[in-house]
């Protein structure tokens, strides 16, 4: 009801919506599977999800994005999962507000549509839920994850506290670790651009 009242108060009349969620609500993993048709691919992804996420099919909502399709017998997909409970709560909230929820996606992925950003980009999003990171190749997300908690609260002083300095050090180490291990294409330099989004 609160959402419906907010929409009316601000004269927002749309009936369709996309819900943005924190990256911490979901798990995204890149998987290499045999090249196959759409129906068989869905089955393979369900098997991989139950194996990796340690949850039953009823407990999660699955989505996938085909990343790389080569001439070989394998293809790469980004397998994403979020708890069914949170998914259903979003659906119920949207319906109560009179909205048709056409998609649910991590908020950090909204930067993909921004014309100022390169199609091969690393995005860091700083929000209330922490620091989120996304790496895209040809506008397709290959990595989405919450990589750090929110920064320690700051005092009135402009000086950086020891706790904040340690938090920054841990964050930079985690970013370097991810980039060092990330399977970027061997024949190109990735990412070609970095974006920073502060809520």
SERODO-627607 format. One record per residue: x, y, z of N, C-alpha, C, O in turn. Coordinates in Angstrom, 3 decimals, decimal comma. Example, Ala and Ser with C-alpha at 12.3 -4.5 7.8 and 13.67 -1.06 7.14 Angstrom:
BEGIN
[[13,190; -5,690; 7,800]; [12,300; -4,500; 7,800]; [13,200; -3,300; 7,800]; [14,236; -3,319; 8,465]];
[[12,850; -2,250; 7,080]; [13,670; -1,060; 7,140]; [12,900; 0,030; 7,870]; [13,409; 1,138; 8,039]];
END
This chain:
BEGIN
[[0,823; -1,201; 0,000]; [0,000; 0,000; 0,000]; [0,861; 1,257; 0,000]; [0,531; 2,246; -0,654]];
[[1,980; 1,208; 0,748]; [2,854; 2,377; 0,815]; [3,418; 2,715; -0,557]; [3,515; 3,887; -0,920]];
[[3,792; 1,684; -1,325]; [4,326; 1,914; -2,665]; [3,259; 2,514; -3,577]; [3,546; 3,417; -4,362]];
[[2,041; 2,016; -3,473]; [0,950; 2,533; -4,296]; [0,673; 3,997; -3,965]; [0,445; 4,808; -4,863]];
[[0,691; 4,332; -2,687]; [0,479; 5,720; -2,261]; [1,608; 6,617; -2,751]; [1,371; 7,755; -3,156]];
[[2,835; 6,105; -2,715]; [3,979; 6,875; -3,197]; [3,837; 7,174; -4,684]; [4,084; 8,298; -5,120]];
[[3,444; 6,178; -5,456]; [3,285; 6,370; -6,899]; [2,210; 7,415; -7,196]; [2,386; 8,272; -8,062]];
[[1,095; 7,333; -6,468]; [0,015; 8,300; -6,679]; [0,440; 9,705; -6,273]; [0,153; 10,673; -6,977]];
[[1,123; 9,816; -5,140]; [1,537; 11,127; -4,646]; [2,501; 11,815; -5,598]; [2,525; 13,043; -5,685]];
[[3,295; 11,026; -6,311]; [4,275; 11,596; -7,235]; [3,795; 11,531; -8,688]; [4,564; 11,775; -9,618]];
[[2,504; 11,197; -8,868]; [1,866; 11,179; -10,188]; [2,605; 10,270; -11,179]; [2,779; 10,608; -12,349]];
[[3,028; 9,121; -10,679]; [3,668; 8,109; -11,528]; [2,587; 7,129; -11,960]; [2,020; 6,414; -11,133]];
[[2,306; 7,098; -13,244]; [1,152; 6,336; -13,745]; [1,531; 5,071; -14,503]; [0,653; 4,394; -15,038]];
[[2,803; 4,739; -14,563]; [3,211; 3,551; -15,305]; [2,600; 2,288; -14,705]; [2,355; 2,212; -13,501]];
[[2,362; 1,308; -15,557]; [1,834; 0,028; -15,076]; [2,875; -1,083; -15,164]; [2,627; -2,202; -14,715]];
[[4,031; -0,783; -15,738]; [5,100; -1,765; -15,883]; [6,331; -1,297; -15,110]; [6,630; -0,104; -15,060]];
[[7,039; -2,252; -14,509]; [8,193; -1,884; -13,690]; [9,256; -2,973; -13,716]; [8,972; -4,146; -13,954]];
[[10,485; -2,547; -13,465]; [11,612; -3,462; -13,268]; [12,113; -3,244; -11,843]; [12,361; -2,108; -11,439]];
[[12,259; -4,308; -11,095]; [12,727; -4,210; -9,708]; [14,240; -4,397; -9,660]; [14,773; -5,390; -10,156]];
[[14,921; -3,427; -9,056]; [16,362; -3,553; -8,851]; [16,639; -4,110; -7,469]; [16,069; -3,642; -6,483]];
[[17,504; -5,097; -7,390]; [17,808; -5,741; -6,112]; [19,296; -5,628; -5,805]; [20,105; -5,493; -6,723]];
[[19,671; -5,680; -4,519]; [21,101; -5,691; -4,170]; [21,763; -6,959; -4,705]; [21,142; -8,021; -4,751]];
[[23,017; -6,838; -5,104]; [23,743; -8,009; -5,600]; [23,864; -9,080; -4,524]; [23,997; -10,263; -4,836]];
[[23,819; -8,671; -3,258]; [23,912; -9,627; -2,165]; [22,713; -10,548; -2,052]; [22,772; -11,560; -1,354]];
[[21,610; -10,204; -2,742]; [20,431; -11,064; -2,725]; [20,576; -12,254; -3,660]; [19,769; -13,182; -3,609]];
[[21,574; -12,240; -4,496]; [21,683; -13,280; -5,518]; [23,088; -13,866; -5,557]; [24,042; -13,310; -5,013]];
[[23,173; -15,011; -6,223]; [24,459; -15,653; -6,481]; [24,598; -15,764; -7,991]; [23,688; -16,243; -8,667]];
[[25,723; -15,326; -8,518]; [25,964; -15,409; -9,961]; [27,295; -16,100; -10,200]; [28,326; -15,689; -9,667]];
[[27,262; -17,147; -11,001]; [28,486; -17,888; -11,289]; [28,559; -18,221; -12,775]; [27,567; -18,591; -13,402]];
[[29,752; -18,078; -13,310]; [29,983; -18,416; -14,712]; [30,232; -19,914; -14,819]; [31,039; -20,482; -14,083]];
[[29,525; -20,539; -15,749]; [29,626; -21,989; -15,908]; [29,878; -22,344; -17,374]; [29,373; -21,679; -18,278]];
[[30,652; -23,382; -17,594]; [30,890; -23,913; -18,933]; [30,129; -25,224; -19,066]; [30,347; -26,164; -18,303]];
[[29,232; -25,272; -20,048]; [28,375; -26,435; -20,237]; [28,422; -26,860; -21,706]; [28,842; -26,078; -22,559]];
[[27,998; -28,089; -22,010]; [27,973; -28,525; -23,413]; [27,027; -27,655; -24,248]; [25,973; -27,242; -23,765]];
[[27,396; -27,385; -25,472]; [26,526; -26,648; -26,387]; [25,329; -27,520; -26,740]; [25,477; -28,648; -27,210]];
[[24,136; -26,973; -26,502]; [22,926; -27,751; -26,718]; [21,753; -26,833; -26,987]; [21,929; -25,617; -27,065]];
[[20,552; -27,390; -27,131]; [19,384; -26,555; -27,403]; [18,887; -25,908; -26,116]; [19,362; -26,229; -25,027]];
[[17,930; -24,997; -26,249]; [17,464; -24,202; -25,119]; [16,877; -25,066; -24,012]; [17,168; -24,845; -22,836]];
[[16,059; -26,042; -24,368]; [15,403; -26,879; -23,362]; [16,412; -27,706; -22,577]; [16,327; -27,803; -21,353]];
[[17,361; -28,297; -23,281]; [18,385; -29,094; -22,603]; [19,297; -28,213; -21,752]; [19,748; -28,624; -20,682]];
[[19,565; -26,992; -22,237]; [20,401; -26,059; -21,480]; [19,758; -25,704; -20,148]; [20,445; -25,600; -19,131]];
[[18,437; -25,516; -20,150]; [17,728; -25,208; -18,908]; [17,907; -26,332; -17,890]; [18,125; -26,075; -16,706]];
[[17,815; -27,572; -18,354]; [18,002; -28,713; -17,467]; [19,416; -28,798; -16,913]; [19,611; -29,101; -15,735]];
[[20,408; -28,528; -17,770]; [21,796; -28,530; -17,326]; [22,043; -27,463; -16,265]; [22,756; -27,690; -15,287]];
[[21,440; -26,297; -16,478]; [21,621; -25,200; -15,527]; [20,991; -25,525; -14,177]; [21,531; -25,150; -13,136]];
[[19,865; -26,211; -14,184]; [19,234; -26,599; -12,916]; [20,132; -27,562; -12,148]; [20,263; -27,456; -10,928]];
[[20,747; -28,497; -12,859]; [21,647; -29,452; -12,207]; [22,854; -28,732; -11,613]; [23,249; -28,995; -10,477]];
[[23,440; -27,815; -12,397]; [24,599; -27,046; -11,916]; [24,227; -26,199; -10,699]; [25,014; -26,077; -9,761]];
[[23,025; -25,615; -10,718]; [22,599; -24,749; -9,625]; [22,422; -25,533; -8,332]; [22,883; -25,092; -7,278]];
[[21,772; -26,674; -8,393]; [21,562; -27,478; -7,200]; [22,897; -27,960; -6,632]; [23,045; -28,100; -5,418]];
[[23,855; -28,209; -7,501]; [25,174; -28,676; -7,072]; [25,960; -27,544; -6,422]; [26,597; -27,744; -5,388]];
[[25,918; -26,345; -7,027]; [26,751; -25,229; -6,560]; [26,139; -24,439; -5,408]; [26,851; -24,010; -4,500]];
[[24,820; -24,247; -5,444]; [24,185; -23,356; -4,484]; [23,656; -24,071; -3,250]; [23,226; -23,417; -2,300]];
[[23,678; -25,399; -3,244]; [23,236; -26,195; -2,089]; [21,804; -25,864; -1,677]; [21,481; -25,850; -0,489]];
[[20,953; -25,598; -2,660]; [19,538; -25,317; -2,417]; [18,698; -26,137; -3,383]; [19,146; -26,469; -4,481]];
[[17,484; -26,462; -2,971]; [16,602; -27,207; -3,856]; [16,015; -26,271; -4,903]; [16,063; -25,049; -4,756]];
[[15,471; -26,846; -5,944]; [14,900; -26,044; -7,030]; [13,744; -25,185; -6,541]; [13,500; -24,107; -7,085]];
[[13,026; -25,652; -5,515]; [11,888; -24,893; -4,988]; [12,330; -23,683; -4,172]; [11,553; -22,748; -3,981]];
[[13,559; -23,693; -3,694]; [14,040; -22,618; -2,821]; [14,640; -21,441; -3,591]; [14,874; -20,381; -3,011]];
[[14,891; -21,616; -4,891]; [15,545; -20,564; -5,657]; [14,823; -20,314; -6,980]; [14,116; -21,175; -7,504]];
[[15,027; -19,116; -7,493]; [14,575; -18,759; -8,838]; [15,826; -18,623; -9,690]; [16,740; -17,877; -9,336]];
[[15,876; -19,336; -10,809]; [17,060; -19,364; -11,656]; [16,874; -18,520; -12,910]; [15,783; -18,433; -13,473]];
[[17,965; -17,909; -13,323]; [18,010; -17,216; -14,613]; [19,402; -17,414; -15,178]; [20,354; -17,627; -14,428]];
[[19,525; -17,347; -16,472]; [20,839; -17,535; -17,095]; [21,016; -16,559; -18,244]; [20,050; -16,082; -18,840]];
[[22,258; -16,281; -18,531]; [22,607; -15,417; -19,655]; [23,707; -16,110; -20,433]; [24,759; -16,424; -19,875]];
[[23,480; -16,352; -21,716]; [24,493; -17,004; -22,535]; [25,584; -15,989; -22,850]; [25,318; -14,931; -23,421]];
[[26,813; -16,322; -22,472]; [27,919; -15,391; -22,610]; [28,704; -15,616; -23,892]; [28,787; -14,730; -24,742]];
[[29,265; -16,780; -24,026]; [30,147; -17,072; -25,157]; [29,712; -18,361; -25,827]; [29,592; -19,401; -25,180]];
[[29,481; -18,285; -27,112]; [29,132; -19,487; -27,879]; [30,193; -19,659; -28,965]; [30,284; -18,852; -29,890]];
[[30,978; -20,701; -28,844]; [32,080; -20,924; -29,780]; [31,747; -22,063; -30,743]; [30,662; -22,644; -30,703]];
[[32,698; -22,356; -31,592]; [32,518; -23,437; -32,554]; [32,803; -24,806; -31,924]; [32,658; -25,838; -32,579]];
[[33,203; -24,806; -30,667]; [33,507; -26,057; -29,991]; [32,222; -26,671; -29,435]; [31,120; -26,211; -29,732]];
[[32,382; -27,703; -28,635]; [31,230; -28,394; -28,064]; [30,826; -27,808; -26,718]; [30,024; -28,408; -26,002]];
[[31,371; -26,642; -26,363]; [31,055; -26,033; -25,076]; [30,603; -24,585; -25,243]; [30,968; -23,914; -26,208]];
[[29,806; -24,117; -24,288]; [29,401; -22,723; -24,251]; [29,446; -22,240; -22,802]; [29,419; -23,041; -21,868]];
[[29,514; -20,933; -22,633]; [29,623; -20,342; -21,302]; [28,352; -19,576; -20,977]; [27,838; -18,823; -21,804]];
[[27,851; -19,776; -19,766]; [26,656; -19,063; -19,320]; [26,920; -18,455; -17,947]; [27,726; -18,969; -17,171]];
[[26,230; -17,357; -17,658]; [26,235; -16,798; -16,307]; [24,957; -17,284; -15,640]; [23,855; -16,910; -16,041]];
[[25,112; -18,109; -14,631]; [23,977; -18,708; -13,932]; [23,686; -17,891; -12,679]; [24,554; -17,743; -11,819]];
[[22,473; -17,362; -12,572]; [22,085; -16,506; -11,453]; [20,945; -17,141; -10,664]; [20,046; -17,752; -11,241]];
[[20,989; -16,994; -9,355]; [19,944; -17,548; -8,497]; [19,636; -16,575; -7,374]; [20,539; -15,936; -6,833]];
[[18,347; -16,459; -7,019]; [17,942; -15,688; -5,857]; [16,896; -16,473; -5,092]; [16,185; -17,280; -5,692]];
[[16,774; -16,264; -3,780]; [15,803; -17,023; -2,990]; [14,377; -16,806; -3,476]; [13,982; -15,679; -3,775]];
[[13,615; -17,872; -3,555]; [12,222; -17,777; -4,003]; [11,395; -16,878; -3,093]; [10,484; -16,187; -3,552]];
[[11,715; -16,890; -1,804]; [10,942; -16,083; -0,854]; [11,030; -14,596; -1,190]; [10,013; -13,902; -1,206]];
[[12,232; -14,110; -1,455]; [12,407; -12,693; -1,791]; [11,790; -12,377; -3,153]; [11,202; -11,313; -3,349]];
[[11,930; -13,303; -4,077]; [11,334; -13,124; -5,409]; [9,816; -12,979; -5,301]; [9,226; -12,085; -5,906]];
[[9,193; -13,864; -4,526]; [7,737; -13,826; -4,370]; [7,279; -12,565; -3,642]; [6,232; -12,009; -3,970]];
[[8,051; -12,112; -2,661]; [7,710; -10,887; -1,933]; [7,706; -9,678; -2,866]; [6,840; -8,811; -2,754]];
[[8,663; -9,619; -3,779]; [8,705; -8,524; -4,742]; [7,494; -8,559; -5,658]; [6,920; -7,517; -5,977]];
[[7,105; -9,753; -6,082]; [5,936; -9,913; -6,952]; [4,664; -9,452; -6,243]; [3,824; -8,766; -6,825]];
[[4,542; -9,841; -4,986]; [3,354; -9,468; -4,208]; [3,316; -7,954; -4,000]; [2,260; -7,336; -4,136]];
[[4,455; -7,357; -3,673]; [4,523; -5,914; -3,457]; [4,147; -5,158; -4,731]; [3,417; -4,169; -4,674]];
[[4,643; -5,619; -5,869]; [4,340; -4,956; -7,136]; [2,857; -5,078; -7,474]; [2,233; -4,113; -7,915]];
[[2,299; -6,264; -7,265]; [0,882; -6,470; -7,566]; [-0,003; -5,583; -6,692]; [-1,006; -5,045; -7,161]];
[[0,372; -5,434; -5,412]; [-0,401; -4,593; -4,497]; [-0,373; -3,127; -4,923]; [-1,295; -2,367; -4,627]];
[[0,690; -2,741; -5,619]; [0,816; -1,358; -6,089]; [0,239; -1,179; -7,484]; [0,289; -0,085; -8,047]];
[[-0,313; -2,261; -8,045]; [-0,887; -2,180; -9,380]; [0,149; -2,199; -10,483]; [-0,090; -1,677; -11,572]];
[[1,302; -2,797; -10,211]; [2,385; -2,823; -11,191]; [2,570; -4,223; -11,770]; [2,440; -5,227; -11,071]];
[[2,872; -4,261; -13,048]; [3,247; -5,504; -13,704]; [4,768; -5,575; -13,702]; [5,433; -4,822; -14,413]];
[[5,311; -6,479; -12,903]; [6,761; -6,584; -12,752]; [7,314; -7,390; -13,925]; [7,167; -8,611; -13,968]];
[[7,945; -6,709; -14,868]; [8,409; -7,370; -16,092]; [9,794; -7,987; -15,930]; [10,181; -8,855; -16,712]];
[[10,549; -7,541; -14,912]; [11,887; -8,094; -14,706]; [12,376; -7,769; -13,307]; [11,964; -6,784; -12,695]];
[[13,266; -8,624; -12,815]; [13,972; -8,395; -11,550]; [15,452; -8,566; -11,843]; [15,870; -9,608; -12,349]];
[[16,251; -7,547; -11,527]; [17,673; -7,587; -11,874]; [18,485; -6,850; -10,821]; [17,962; -5,966; -10,143]];
[[19,761; -7,207; -10,677]; [20,603; -6,461; -9,740]; [20,705; -5,000; -10,172]; [20,881; -4,716; -11,357]];
[[20,596; -4,084; -9,232]; [20,586; -2,657; -9,556]; [21,837; -2,217; -10,299]; [21,772; -1,328; -11,148]];
[[22,977; -2,829; -9,989]; [24,217; -2,430; -10,630]; [24,181; -2,641; -12,138]; [24,913; -1,979; -12,874]];
[[23,339; -3,555; -12,605]; [23,269; -3,841; -14,042]; [22,583; -2,730; -14,826]; [22,624; -2,737; -16,056]];
[[21,952; -1,773; -14,141]; [21,297; -0,669; -14,835]; [22,294; 0,182; -15,612]; [21,915; 0,871; -16,559]];
[[23,561; 0,141; -15,220]; [24,576; 0,941; -15,906]; [24,834; 0,453; -17,326]; [25,384; 1,195; -18,139]];
[[24,449; -0,774; -17,636]; [24,704; -1,323; -18,968]; [24,043; -0,474; -20,045]; [24,585; -0,303; -21,137]];
[[22,856; 0,061; -19,721]; [22,093; 0,807; -20,713]; [22,581; 2,246; -20,888]; [22,116; 2,944; -21,788]];
[[23,505; 2,698; -20,049]; [23,964; 4,089; -20,128]; [24,903; 4,261; -21,314]; [25,912; 3,565; -21,426]];
[[24,567; 5,181; -22,187]; [25,328; 5,362; -23,422]; [26,761; 5,815; -23,189]; [27,609; 5,651; -24,066]];
[[27,044; 6,385; -22,014]; [28,395; 6,882; -21,742]; [29,371; 5,752; -21,426]; [30,586; 5,949; -21,457]];
[[28,839; 4,575; -21,122]; [29,701; 3,482; -20,712]; [30,099; 2,600; -21,889]; [29,317; 2,382; -22,814]];
[[31,322; 2,101; -21,838]; [31,832; 1,193; -22,855]; [31,160; -0,178; -22,707]; [30,705; -0,540; -21,623]];
[[31,106; -0,921; -23,793]; [30,463; -2,238; -23,726]; [31,291; -3,240; -22,918]; [30,760; -4,246; -22,448]];
[[32,594; -2,967; -22,757]; [33,445; -3,806; -21,922]; [33,859; -2,964; -20,714]; [34,769; -2,140; -20,804]];
[[33,184; -3,180; -19,586]; [33,349; -2,261; -18,453]; [33,332; -2,992; -17,123]; [32,695; -4,034; -16,966]];
[[34,049; -2,417; -16,175]; [33,973; -2,833; -14,781]; [33,233; -1,731; -14,029]; [33,586; -0,557; -14,138]];
[[32,212; -2,107; -13,272]; [31,419; -1,133; -12,523]; [31,497; -1,459; -11,040]; [31,320; -2,607; -10,635]];
[[31,765; -0,432; -10,232]; [31,689; -0,547; -8,778]; [30,523; 0,305; -8,305]; [30,428; 1,479; -8,663]];
[[29,638; -0,271; -7,507]; [28,486; 0,450; -6,975]; [28,589; 0,484; -5,458]; [28,685; -0,558; -4,810]];
[[28,569; 1,681; -4,898]; [28,597; 1,848; -3,450]; [27,202; 2,210; -2,972]; [26,668; 3,257; -3,338]];
[[26,612; 1,352; -2,162]; [25,268; 1,591; -1,670]; [25,152; 1,239; -0,200]; [26,143; 0,909; 0,451]];
[[23,928; 1,311; 0,320]; [23,692; 1,013; 1,734]; [24,015; -0,445; 2,076]; [24,370; -0,764; 3,211]];
[[23,884; -1,326; 1,072]; [24,117; -2,750; 1,325]; [25,582; -3,136; 1,189]; [25,948; -4,274; 1,486]];
[[26,431; -2,208; 0,743]; [27,843; -2,513; 0,590]; [28,355; -2,152; -0,793]; [27,727; -1,376; -1,515]];
[[29,495; -2,717; -1,157]; [30,134; -2,459; -2,446]; [29,848; -3,627; -3,384]; [30,120; -4,783; -3,057]];
[[29,302; -3,314; -4,545]; [28,985; -4,331; -5,540]; [29,875; -4,141; -6,764]; [30,262; -3,021; -7,099]];
[[30,186; -5,235; -7,415]; [31,074; -5,188; -8,578]; [30,442; -5,955; -9,727]; [29,886; -7,036; -9,538]];
[[30,535; -5,383; -10,920]; [30,049; -6,050; -12,133]; [31,097; -5,897; -13,224]; [31,660; -4,818; -13,408]];
[[31,354; -6,977; -13,942]; [32,250; -6,943; -15,096]; [31,455; -7,389; -16,315]; [30,828; -8,448; -16,310]];
[[31,489; -6,561; -17,367]; [30,747; -6,865; -18,591]; [31,698; -7,088; -19,761]; [32,772; -6,490; -19,840]];
[[31,280; -7,950; -20,650]; [31,977; -8,149; -21,924]; [30,941; -8,044; -23,030]; [30,012; -8,848; -23,106]];
[[31,113; -7,034; -23,894]; [30,160; -6,769; -24,968]; [28,753; -6,557; -24,395]; [27,773; -7,104; -24,901]];
[[28,677; -5,753; -23,331]; [27,461; -5,362; -22,602]; [26,809; -6,510; -21,834]; [25,772; -6,307; -21,202]];
[[27,382; -7,692; -21,873]; [26,798; -8,839; -21,169]; [27,536; -9,056; -19,848]; [28,753; -9,241; -19,855]];
[[26,831; -9,039; -18,720]; [27,501; -9,262; -17,425]; [28,141; -10,647; -17,343]; [27,516; -11,659; -17,660]];
[[29,398; -10,667; -16,912]; [30,091; -11,932; -16,696]; [30,363; -12,177; -15,221]; [30,677; -13,294; -14,811]];
[[30,236; -11,107; -14,419]; [30,519; -11,224; -12,994]; [29,682; -10,193; -12,261]; [29,736; -9,009; -12,593]];
[[28,906; -10,617; -11,266]; [28,131; -9,708; -10,422]; [28,208; -10,231; -8,996]; [27,852; -11,378; -8,727]];
[[28,678; -9,380; -8,080]; [28,830; -9,857; -6,699]; [28,969; -8,684; -5,736]; [29,524; -7,641; -6,083]];
[[28,458; -8,869; -4,527]; [28,736; -7,942; -3,421]; [30,100; -8,321; -2,885]; [30,286; -9,438; -2,400]];
[[31,062; -7,408; -2,965]; [32,437; -7,760; -2,629]; [32,919; -7,184; -1,309]; [34,005; -7,529; -0,845]];
[[32,123; -6,307; -0,694]; [32,552; -5,717; 0,577]; [31,348; -5,164; 1,323]; [30,365; -4,770; 0,696]];
[[31,406; -5,125; 2,658]; [30,335; -4,500; 3,448]; [30,383; -2,986; 3,292]; [31,331; -2,465; 2,704]];
[[29,393; -2,272; 3,800]; [29,445; -0,806; 3,766]; [30,664; -0,298; 4,529]; [31,129; -0,966; 5,452]];
[[31,188; 0,869; 4,165]; [32,354; 1,401; 4,877]; [31,991; 1,767; 6,312]; [30,830; 2,062; 6,597]];
[[32,957; 1,751; 7,210]; [32,704; 2,173; 8,588]; [32,208; 3,616; 8,626]; [32,603; 4,433; 7,794]];
[[31,354; 3,923; 9,580]; [30,813; 5,278; 9,686]; [31,932; 6,264; 9,970]; [32,898; 5,945; 10,663]];
[[31,788; 7,466; 9,427]; [32,830; 8,485; 9,572]; [32,469; 9,463; 10,680]; [31,296; 9,689; 10,976]];
[[33,483; 10,026; 11,272]; [33,299; 11,054; 12,293]; [33,156; 12,415; 11,606]; [33,235; 12,513; 10,382]];
[[32,951; 13,428; 12,382]; [32,840; 14,773; 11,824]; [34,157; 15,216; 11,203]; [34,167; 16,042; 10,291]];
[[35,259; 14,676; 11,688]; [36,578; 15,044; 11,181]; [36,768; 14,537; 9,757]; [36,205; 13,511; 9,375]];
[[37,556; 15,254; 8,982]; [37,856; 14,850; 7,612]; [38,909; 13,760; 7,554]; [39,108; 13,148; 6,505]];
[[39,578; 13,511; 8,650]; [40,640; 12,513; 8,684]; [40,052; 11,104; 8,558]; [38,976; 10,819; 9,083]];
[[40,772; 10,238; 7,858]; [40,355; 8,845; 7,698]; [40,806; 8,053; 8,915]; [41,975; 8,094; 9,298]];
[[39,871; 7,332; 9,517]; [40,200; 6,546; 10,705]; [40,967; 5,291; 10,314]; [40,994; 4,910; 9,144]];
[[41,592; 4,651; 11,303]; [42,307; 3,398; 11,054]; [41,362; 2,335; 10,522]; [41,731; 1,539; 9,658]];
[[40,143; 2,326; 11,042]; [39,161; 1,347; 10,606]; [38,781; 1,566; 9,144]; [38,656; 0,606; 8,382]];
[[38,599; 2,813; 8,756]; [38,265; 3,117; 7,369]; [39,434; 2,807; 6,442]; [39,237; 2,314; 5,332]];
[[40,637; 3,093; 6,893]; [41,826; 2,808; 6,083]; [41,965; 1,307; 5,856]; [42,333; 0,878; 4,762]];
[[41,675; 0,505; 6,880]; [41,735; -0,947; 6,733]; [40,663; -1,431; 5,779]; [40,897; -2,338; 4,981]];
[[39,477; -0,822; 5,859]; [38,387; -1,190; 4,955]; [38,775; -0,911; 3,502]; [38,527; -1,745; 2,630]];
[[39,374; 0,240; 3,231]; [39,819; 0,578; 1,878]; [40,899; -0,385; 1,391]; [40,903; -0,782; 0,226]];
[[41,797; -0,751; 2,271]; [42,856; -1,694; 1,905]; [42,269; -3,056; 1,547]; [42,668; -3,670; 0,558]];
[[41,320; -3,525; 2,358]; [40,686; -4,818; 2,091]; [39,920; -4,782; 0,768]; [39,937; -5,750; 0,008]];
[[39,243; -3,652; 0,497]; [38,483; -3,520; -0,742]; [39,405; -3,561; -1,956]; [39,129; -4,272; -2,922]];
[[40,489; -2,809; -1,912]; [41,407; -2,781; -3,050]; [42,051; -4,147; -3,279]; [42,273; -4,545; -4,422]];
[[42,350; -4,861; -2,205]; [42,927; -6,201; -2,336]; [41,930; -7,160; -2,980]; [42,308; -7,992; -3,804]];
[[40,658; -7,042; -2,603]; [39,642; -7,918; -3,167]; [39,432; -7,637; -4,656]; [39,268; -8,568; -5,445]];
[[39,437; -6,374; -5,037]; [39,297; -6,024; -6,458]; [40,472; -6,576; -7,258]; [40,281; -7,154; -8,328]];
[[41,683; -6,398; -6,742]; [42,867; -6,924; -7,435]; [42,807; -8,437; -7,545]; [43,181; -9,000; -8,575]];
[[42,339; -9,105; -6,489]; [42,260; -10,569; -6,506]; [41,281; -11,048; -7,578]; [41,575; -11,985; -8,320]];
[[40,115; -10,399; -7,657]; [39,104; -10,786; -8,642]; [39,628; -10,593; -10,059]; [39,466; -11,469; -10,909]];
[[40,256; -9,444; -10,314]; [40,764; -9,159; -11,657]; [41,902; -10,096; -12,041]; [42,036; -10,466; -13,208]];
[[42,725; -10,483; -11,063]; [43,838; -11,386; -11,348]; [43,356; -12,778; -11,724]; [43,986; -13,464; -12,529]];
[[42,235; -13,195; -11,139]; [41,713; -14,541; -11,385]; [40,667; -14,595; -12,488]; [40,269; -15,678; -12,918]];
[[40,216; -13,418; -12,952]; [39,112; -13,394; -13,903]; [39,559; -13,906; -15,278]; [40,629; -13,528; -15,755]];
[[38,751; -14,763; -15,919]; [39,128; -15,332; -17,227]; [38,856; -14,378; -18,384]; [37,973; -14,631; -19,203]];
[[39,615; -13,275; -18,455]; [39,465; -12,347; -19,565]; [39,979; -12,995; -20,857]; [40,845; -13,869; -20,810]];
[[39,447; -12,567; -22,011]; [39,961; -13,086; -23,288]; [41,451; -12,807; -23,431]; [41,929; -11,733; -23,064]];
[[42,176; -13,775; -23,963]; [43,623; -13,633; -24,065]; [44,041; -12,618; -25,129]; [45,133; -12,056; -25,052]];
[[43,179; -12,381; -26,121]; [43,550; -11,522; -27,240]; [43,057; -10,087; -27,076]; [43,044; -9,326; -28,043]];
[[42,653; -9,707; -25,863]; [42,134; -8,350; -25,661]; [42,455; -7,876; -24,256]; [42,744; -8,673; -23,363]];
[[42,400; -6,573; -24,076]; [42,613; -5,987; -22,759]; [41,262; -5,639; -22,148]; [40,530; -4,810; -22,687]];
[[40,936; -6,259; -21,042]; [39,667; -6,033; -20,368]; [39,930; -5,720; -18,905]; [40,932; -6,171; -18,352]];
[[39,053; -4,960; -18,271]; [37,999; -4,159; -18,900]; [38,572; -2,902; -19,547]; [39,656; -2,455; -19,171]];
[[37,868; -2,336; -20,503]; [38,345; -1,152; -21,215]; [37,895; 0,135; -20,552]; [38,332; 1,219; -20,939]];
[[37,028; 0,029; -19,558]; [36,549; 1,215; -18,843]; [36,111; 0,814; -17,451]; [35,678; -0,316; -17,229]];
[[36,224; 1,737; -16,518]; [35,749; 1,508; -15,157]; [34,729; 2,577; -14,815]; [34,940; 3,758; -15,094]];
[[33,619; 2,162; -14,209]; [32,585; 3,105; -13,801]; [32,367; 3,027; -12,309]; [32,481; 1,952; -11,720]];
[[32,055; 4,148; -11,689]; [31,836; 4,190; -10,247]; [30,458; 4,819; -9,991]; [30,152; 5,903; -10,487]];
[[29,651; 4,123; -9,217]; [28,279; 4,543; -8,960]; [28,087; 4,610; -7,456]; [28,187; 3,594; -6,767]];
[[27,814; 5,794; -6,945]; [27,633; 5,996; -5,513]; [26,173; 6,368; -5,245]; [25,700; 7,413; -5,693]];
[[25,466; 5,509; -4,513]; [24,065; 5,792; -4,157]; [23,982; 6,935; -3,157]; [22,886; 7,313; -2,742]];
END
